[in-house]
Amino acid sequence: MRAQFFAGVINADEDRMIPGHEIAAEAKRRILVRVRAAAAAGTPLTQTLGGTVYHERQRLSRGAAHGERAREDRAFVDHLHRALAQQSEPVDQLLTKVVERYADEIEGRFSHSVYRFSTTILPFGVTALLNGTTPAMALPRLPELTELSDRLVLSGAIERLSKLSTLGTVVLAPTHVSNLDSLLLGYAIHKLGLPPFIYGAGLNLFESRVLGFFMRHLGAYSVDRGKSDPLYKATLKEYATIALERGQHGLFFPGGARSRSFALERRLKRGLLGTTLTAFRNRLITQPDAPGVFIFPVTLSYPLVLEGHSLIEEFLGRAGRERYLQPAHDEPDRVGRWVGFLRHLLALDLDVHMRIGAPLDPFGCDVNADGHSLDPRGRVINAAGYLRSGGEIVAETARDHAYTELLEQALVRAYQRDNVVLGTWLVAYVAIEILRRKLATDDVFNLLRQLPPGTTIARGEVVSGLKEAHQQVTTLAASGGLALSEALTADPNALLERALRSFSSYHDVPVITARGAELVVGDPRLLYFYRNRLDGYGLMGAPSLLPLEAHELR
Amino acid sequence: MSCVEPVAVIGAGNWGSTLAHLIGENGFPVRLWSRDEAQVREIESTRQNPRAMLGLTLSERVHADADMARAVSGASVVILVVPAQAMREVTCQLGDALSTEQIVVHASKGLELRSNKRMSQIIAEETCAKRIGVIAGPNIAAEIGAGSPAGTVVASRFPEVVHRTKRLLASNRFMVFAGSDVIGVELCGALKNVVAIAAGMATAMNVGENAFALLVTRGLAEITAIAASFGATPGTLAGLAGVGDLMVTCRSKHSRNHRVGEALARGDSLEEAVRAIGMVAEGVTTAIAARELAEQRQIRTPLLEQVHRVLYGGLSPSAALEELLRMPTGRDVAWS
């Protein structure tokens, strides 16, 4: 389905959006009850708060913590430390303050200075696109961005998504590679006429010039990945749980952050993922007639990636440590860069594919169109039974963790299956594989060391490699191993030409270009970046070239 | 007794019947399923199970049944004890009868031919079960049935599965240890049978105690390397399901795989050796899987390879041993 911008029906069901302050208040209440109960059972409050001081000091001593927020946080932690040491304030009052502070931050209440800064600089259209509740009339004001709708190809379980959003709580679980993801997802939610989704976004994005403002408007709550205080993590999970439990549709990036290597996510963040199960269990009690929580894997396939350059530099720098000298890089966080990128997509006639995968329940089981969980052979089952022990529905941390692992595995399989193969990736994959064979190495750092910009490959070799790889992806797609776009031509010459055009246009240095009968690699690291989206399928018999390859799935 | 919910044991072979008996003796009602109606009648009327070569008088709480849906209905725990190559078919049938509340544990030591899948993978593919566990260890059914002391390990990602299975089985004659490494326990249990065939050959060839220890230890190193490459914790191989099971299966005259190895070394053909046992010797088929798994993970497994060649490549056990002794050696323990 190619999105038609004005054809969509706006769902004005804004009542479905539960106010953030209500969720935050309930999260605070539950956490306080839990921590006080733990205190009664032998974990003193001073120990819990001592943990907060310790973890927050650790975080604030790192280089990344700076700016107004960090200054406020330092002052608060110093106050907490003093009050604990001097016993100048009741401990329970201090606990309330800490949890309240965390809950407020998660809810998205920020310093006014950050807020003012965001609102004055943002173009209205970007906000409008991201905000599923914005009236469609506002959108034509930004013509080049509205054309984006023609470039977004939505496919997969769209009907089931619409239907299940009326039968229970829906969670979208997309792959993540670009800050544009949230823009496209917000647009798709709007386009499909779905009610607004609550959204967990990195705290840093709230401070971003481009993104901060609309994050709030999208119903976003903040996630600070830098915070390791168990009290913060518990509050965050409780916030997400309550929202889902009350029927608020949600959107998580289960990978936790953008995939720096461009490889599909193989390890997911189970903490946030596990909130779907807790919400399901709570709904069994509060809404036994419709307890369903439905998780939709979503794969986003970009022919070119806005932040490709900075992502791969960061990945190689982290993965290689001393083996890789990381050049300075600049994360594109400017409106101009965004618009430039979108214009390139339009000019090149390139599509971004968003594929909605088949829904799953919190245990990783498939779900049918009526919201019923299915066993692997398609029989309808009662998922609530997984939470029963001796006939009773019980909460059990270790068991629930094991179930969430199953959901994680099911999502990872879905990403592999729903990955829509694009021409730029195939060309990058084939080129890297030809070079890897020549240099006889399975080690990416070794490979990149021996690949200076300007390295050449015979065009003919790439064309015959493309023929082979195309055949393999077609066979794989036929058995459901991955997805193909209609636009992926079988003619290797045409495929190559189109990919070369794309690679020559957007990035500062052309990733790979043609020179007579040769192809010249302009940016080996980006070539590696784009091939990684096809890593792990064994195309052309190539090994994985990811240095941090995830463990075998269990 | 706090739990009166029945337990279903699927498979009335010699280990399945023994487990059913142990659970019955612990006070739990047991439904013992067999597809063989004559066997069911015999068990019900005589409390004996001669078809499973079991001299044991079964607990009064064990009731045999040929109807799987009836046997499984309402059972809190379902224990599968069927040959590895029958697991797919049996679980396919079980899938119609099982509910999400039920826990499934299996005690089958083998891998599915061709797919090389572990038993818990097959259970997860064919049924709604998610809370799955495995039982393995040095467990010669005849000894346990006779009341000799023994121990086993129950492994599951779900602590509840371990806890409940332990409650069913543990007694002052049968120690039950806990584990969470399902992959490790399943791969140990399956792959060690191939080493047991080698041990049987070595016994019949009178190679001496040193050479015997050499073969078995190298076999353990090879199966550890394979298991670790699939995500098993190498330490699991030092436990009851690894070294424990290997010791008994490589030494005991009761071990079917050991007996197959002995028969081959005496000059019997594979068909004759298998026929003489009269029951399934899992190592004979697992040798094929072991070879494929090692190849897939590019792991050098000279001992397992030689067993495969003796079973399927026409190589004599003595020639296999001679070749093995001439092979280049690497590190003693390479997986750490």
Boltz contact constraints between the chains, C-beta under 6 A:
constraints:
  - contact:
      token1: [A, 375]
      token2: [B, 128]
      max_distance: 6.0
  - contact:
      token1: [A, 376]
      token2: [B, 125]
      max_distance: 6.0
  - contact:
      token1: [A, 377]
      token2: [B, 95]
      max_distance: 6.0
  - contact:
      token1: [A, 381]
      token2: [B, 100]
      max_distance: 6.0
  - contact:
      token1: [A, 381]
      token2: [B, 128]
      max_distance: 6.0
  - contact:
      token1: [A, 382]
      token2: [B, 100]
      max_distance: 6.0
  - contact:
      token1: [A, 385]
      token2: [B, 99]
      max_distance: 6.0
  - contact:
      token1: [A, 385]
      token2: [B, 100]
      max_distance: 6.0
  - contact:
      token1: [A, 385]
      token2: [B, 101]
      max_distance: 6.0
  - contact:
      token1: [A, 386]
      token2: [B, 100]
      max_distance: 6.0
  - contact:
      token1: [A, 386]
      token2: [B, 130]
      max_distance: 6.0
  - contact:
      token1: [A, 388]
      token2: [B, 101]
      max_distance: 6.0
  - contact:
      token1: [A, 398]
      token2: [B, 159]
      max_distance: 6.0
  - contact:
      token1: [A, 399]
      token2: [B, 158]
      max_distance: 6.0
  - contact:
      token1: [A, 399]
      token2: [B, 160]
      max_distance: 6.0
  - contact:
      token1: [A, 402]
      token2: [B, 157]
      max_distance: 6.0
  - contact:
      token1: [A, 402]
      token2: [B, 158]
      max_distance: 6.0
  - contact:
      token1: [A, 551]
      token2: [B, 231]
      max_distance: 6.0
  - contact:
      token1: [A, 552]
      token2: [B, 230]
      max_distance: 6.0
  - contact:
      token1: [A, 552]
      token2: [B, 231]
      max_distance: 6.0
  - contact:
      token1: [A, 554]
      token2: [B, 231]
      max_distance: 6.0
